[in-house]
Amino acid sequence: MTIEALLLMIPAIFLINMIPGPNILLAIRNAIQYGYIHAMIGVTGRYISFALYGSLTAFGLGIIIANSIWAFTIIKIIGAIYLIYIGYLNFKNGINLGDLVGLKSQQKNVFRLFKEEAFVALLNPKIILIFTALLPQFITTAENFNQQFFSLTLLFCIGELVATSIYVIGILLFAKKFKSPKGQSILSKSIGGFLIGFGILMATSKQ
């Protein structure tokens, strides 16, 4: 992979990472409720799904999944239902900002945050298309496919971490504005509503 190709790929991949989606919204919610560190630990959960789809694509199975209407639809519907469910819980239960440092029970919640991130990424059909249709566009036939795809996957993961961190830090800078009970209610309902909206968009989107 040439330097010129990298200079084109890195900005393109980072722009894709910066497009807000359900995982970024989850990270924002987790950051507000549990703090930056726990939110970013949760973010690593999505890398499990990235690694899975990256491996499937490298072996050719990802292309089959992406082009199978039944497989794609099943993943899409389950993912949509899960997003709507998370959004409903968030809308119903609200967000407790605590002291903006973290809740006392945050330690036992880390694995739950990790699992949520992994599951949402796994059931997001957009992730399937990124790994099966978008990233391969940057691969040249002159070099080893798997080595190039591994490098692209690594770049995508780094970009995802940086992009999510930007969103999380940005929202935490304004978290104090939502400290009041009314502010917390507005914030929790907004995040819950967006998650439900993402779920509905996912369910109604076409391949």
N, C-alpha and C positions, 0 to 999 in steps of 0.2 A: 504494500500500500504506500503510495507516494506521499510526500509532504503536501503537495498541492491537493491531493484527494482528501487528506486529513483536514486541511484548512477549510474545505467545503463541507465535509461531513460533520465536524464538531459543532459549528453554529446551527446547522440544520437539525441535528439530533437534539441540541439544547432547546431550540425553539419548540420542538415537539414535546420535550419534557415540561416546558413552561405552560403548555396548554392545560388549564385547570380541569381536573376530572374528579371522580369519586374518591380516589386514593388521596389526592391532595386535600380534599375537603375533610376526609377522615383525620389526616395529620393535623390540620388546623383545629379541628374539634378537640383532638387529644392534647394538643399543645396548650389550648386555653384551659382545659380541665386538669391536666396533670403536669404541665411544664414542658420545656423544650427537650430535655434529655429523654424523658419517657416517650415523647412523641416520635423522636428520631429513632429510638430503639424499635418502636412499633413499625416505622417505615421499612426497616430491614426485612420485615415479614414479606413484603412484596417481592423481594429478590428470590424467594423460593419459587414463586410463580414465574418470574422472568427466566430463572435457570431451567425450569421445566419446559417452557415454550421454546427457549433457545435450543435445548437439547433435542426436542421433538423436530424442530425445523432442520437442525443439522443432520438428523437421520431421515428427513423427508416426510415424517408423519405430520408435521405442522401444516404442510401444504394440503394434505388430505383433509385435515380437520377444517381448515379455512375454506375449502371448496366443497365441503359436505354441508348441504343445507340443513339436514337433520341435526348433525353434531353442533353446528354453529348456532342453530335456533335453540337447542336445549341449553347450551351454555349461556346464551343470551337471556333466556327466560328465567333460569335459576338465579343468575346474577341480578337481574332486575328485581325479582322478588326479595332477594337478600338486601339490596340497597333500600327498597321501600320499607322493609322491616326495620332496618337500622335507623332510617329517617323517622319512622313513626315513633320508635323508642326515644329518640332524641327530642322529637317534638313534644312527646308526652311527659318525659321525666325531666327535661331541661338540663342545664349545665350549671354546675356549682364551681364558681371560680375560686372559692376558698380564699387563701391569702395571696394568690397569684404565684405561689412558690410550689404548691402541690398539696394534694390531699394526704392525710395520714395513711390511707389505705392504698396509696398508689403502687407500692411495691408488688402487691399481689395482682395488680391489674396489667402489668407489663406483658405477660404472656397472652392475655386476652387481646390487647392492642395488636400484638404481633400476629395473632391468628386472624383478626379482622382484616388487617392490611393484606395478608396473604390470600385470604378467601376472596376479597373484593377484586384483587388483581387477577386471580385465577379465573374468575367468572366475568371478567370484562372483555367482551369480544374485540374491543379496540386494541388490546394488548396482543391478541392473536394476530391481528392484521399487521401490527407494527413489526412483529418478529417474522411473519411469513411473507409479507408483501413489501414492506417499506425498507427494513434494514438490508435485505438482499440486493436492493437496487444499488447499493454502494460497493458491492463486491465485484471484483474483476475476475475474468476467466484465466488470467495469466498467473494467478497465485492460488495457493491452497484455500479451498472454500471454508473448511472448518476453522482454520487459523484466523482468517479474515472475519468470520462470523463471531468467533470468540472475542476478538478485539472490539468489534462493533457492539456486542452485548455488554462488554465491560464499560465502554464509553457511554452507552445508554444508561447503565446503572449509576455511573458517576454523575452524569447529567441529571438523573432523577433525584439523587441525593441533594445536589446543589440547588436545583429548582425548588424542591420541597422545603429545603432549609430557608430559602428566600421568602417563601410564602409564610412559613411558620414564624420566623423572626419578625416579619412585617406585621402579622396579626398580633403578636405579643406586645409590640410597641404601642398598640392601641387598646390593649386588653383592659386597662384601667377605666376606659370610657364606658365599659359594660359591667362595672363593679356593682352597680345598684341592682336590686331585684328586678326592676323594670328592664334595665339594660340586659341582664342575664336572660330574661324571658324573650326579649326581642332576638338576641343572638342565637339562643338555642332553637327557637322556632324557625329562624332564617336558615340555619344549618340543616335542621331536620327537613325543612321544605325543599332545600336544594338537593338533598340526598334523595328524597322522594321524586323530585323532578328528574334527576339523573336516571333513576330506576325506570320511570315512565318513558323517557327518551330512549333508553336502552331497549326496552320491550318493543317499542314501535319503530325502531330504526331498521333499515334494510342493510343486508350484507354488502 
